[in-house]
Amino acid sequence: LNPLFQAMESEVSAAFDSGEAEDILSRAFKLIVTREDICTLQPLGWLNDRIMNFYMSLLVERSKKQGYPAVYAFNTFFYSKLSSTSHKGVKKWTKGVDIFEHDIILVPIHLRTHWTLLVVDLREKTIKYFDSLGQKGDHICKTILKYLEEESRERRNIELTASEWTLHSMGTEEIPQQNNGSDCGVFVCKFADFISRDKPIIFTPEHMPYFRRKMVWEIIHQQLL
């Protein structure tokens, strides 16, 4: 990691330290990222919706390349809207999109002060919940399965068989856990990064400072390393 880290260092430091908070540092996917947004990637910063959504968009963009699973990512506001209004409230969110044509669906979730990730693997018919604080999300998995049933019925006129699906909250022995109160957003982004490449999740909390700085470079350059 060191040579890459050193090459990025001056540019990342400048993004944190130079200019005004409202300076636009990246613009893509109908999203704007300011210096203030980028600064949430500083040590112990809490990642905001703009950073999360931009990074998820980068993962979706990468998935269009040959050799990657086809990935669809929902906006960070999707789950809160779904859980408060049901399928009817988010029906328009997938207008013109058939999510069932993808391999993996990423659902970043904001639980007031904590980021978690739900992953639907349409190939395996699994719904898995990833929480870097080890909390269970069985009810969230069930909410998403119900959404998939209704979305399939509405968009494709196809009934999903719920009994064919496996729902699972990942345990603390299955995925790495954060060792502070601020890295949850970075964990969610890296869970999504590894999963969207069909790679085993092998990083540790010690990688977080490097991941934060790497994400700054990736968002500014709009490409994943």
N, C-alpha and C positions, 0 to 999 in steps of 0.2 A: 504493500500500500504506500510505502514512503515516497518513491519517486513521483508518483501521481499527486500525492498530497502536497509535495513541495512545489510542483508546477502550478497547482491551483492557488497556492497560498496568497500571493500578492493580490490576485484578482478578487478572491473571496474577502480578504481584509478590506480592500477598497469598497466593496459592496456594502460592508458593514459600517465603515467609518467615514466615507466621503459623500458629500452632497446632502440634499434635503430629504426628509421623510417621504414627501410626496413624489419624488423622482420615480419615473417609470423605468424599471430595469428589464422587464420582459413583457411581451404582448403576443399572445397566441391563443388558439382555441376559444376565441371570444372572451378571453380573460386578460386582465391587466394585473401585473405584479409590481408593487412599488418597493422602494427601499425599506419602508416600514414593515411590509410583509416579509421581505427577505430577512429582516433583523429578528424575526421570530425563530429563525434557524440558528441564532447565536446560542452558546451554551446555556442550558436551563430555560430556554425560551419555549413558550407553548405555541405550537404550530396553529395557524389560523385556517379558515376555510379556503382562502385564495391559494395558499401554498398546497394544501391537501388536494384541491381540485385540479390545480395545474399539474401536480406530479402524477395524479391518476390519468390525466389526459396524455402525459408523456408515455405512460405505460401502454395506453390504448394505441397510441401512434406507433410505438415500437412493435406491437403485436401484429401490425399489418405487414411486417417483413416476413419473408419466407423462413420457415423453421420454428416460428413461435405459435403458441396457441392463440386463437382468436379471442380477444378480450373486450368485454364491455364494462364500463365503470359508471355507476350512478353518482350523481352529485351528492355532496355531503348533507344536503338538506332533504334528500329523498326519504330516508328512513323515518325521520321525525314527522314528516308530512304523512307518510303512509300509516304510521302507528296512531296518528291522531284523527285520520279521516277515512281510512280503508282504501281499497283499490280505486274506488271512484275518484278519490281526491288526487291521485297521481296518474290517472288514466292517460292524460295528455303528455306525460313525460316521455313516453316511448312512441309518440306519433311518428310514423314513417320508419320505425325501427322494429325489427323482429329480434328480440334478445335471444330467442331460442336458436338462432343461427350461429351463435357464439359458443366457444368452449368453456369459457370462464366468465363469471359475472362478479365484479368487485363492488361491495357495498360498504364504503367507509361510514362509520356511525359516530356521532358526537353525543355523548351522554353527559351533558351539562359541562363537566370539567375533565372529561376523559374521552380519548379516542380509542375506538375498537374497530375491528374489521370482520365483515361476514363475507364468505366466499362460496359461491355456487359453482360447482363443477358439473356442467350439463352432460359431460361424457360419462361420468361415474355416477350421476344422480346423487350427489352428496351436497350437503349444506354444512359448512363448518364455521365456527365462531372463534376468532382469535383475539384474546385479551391479554395484554402484557402485564396485567395485575392479577391474572388468574381467576377472574370472576366468570361465572357461568352465564351463558346467553341462550339457554334452551328456548325461552319464550320468544327471543328474537329470531331464532331459526324457524320456529313454528309460524311466526308472522310472515316471514319471507316465503315459506313454502305455500302458505295460503295465497299470498300475492301471486306466486308463479302459477298456481292452479287457476286463479281468476284471469290472469293475463293470457294464459294459454287458451282458455275457453273463449275469451273476448277476441283475441287477435287471430287465433288459428282454428277455432272451433274444434279443439282437441282437448279431451279430458286427461289430465295427469292422474296417475295412480299413486296416491300419497304413500301407500305401503311399500312402493318400490324405492323410496328415497331414504337415505341415511342422514340423520341430523346429529351433529356432534359438537360440543364445546371442547376445544382443545385444552388439555390439562397442562399444569405447570411443568410436568416432566416431558411434555411433547414439544413445547415451544419455549424460546428464551423469555425471560421476565425482566422488566425494567427494575433498576435499583435506585430510582429517584422518583420525584413526583412530576417530572416534566417531559420525559422522553416518549410518552405514549404515541404521539403523532408520528415520530420518526419510526417507531416500531411498526405502526400500521403501514407506513409507506414501504418499509423494507419487507414486511410480510408479503405485501402485494407485489413487490418487485420480484422476489424469489418465486412466488407462486405463479406469476404470469410468465415465468420462464420454465415452469415445471422442474424447478430446482429444489433440493432439500433445504430447509431453513437451518443454516449452520452458523449464523452470526451470533454474537454475544453482546451484552451491554457495553463491553469495552470498545466495540466498534462505533458506538453512537457519535462521539465527537467527529470522527472521520466522515461518517455518513452525513452529518449535518452540513459540513463544509462541501462535501461532494454534491449534495443536493442543491446548494447555492449555485455552483458552477453549472449543473445540469439545467436548472431553471433559467438561468441567464442565457445559456447557449441553446436552450430548447432541444437538447438531445441527451440521451442517457449514455453514460460511460460503461 
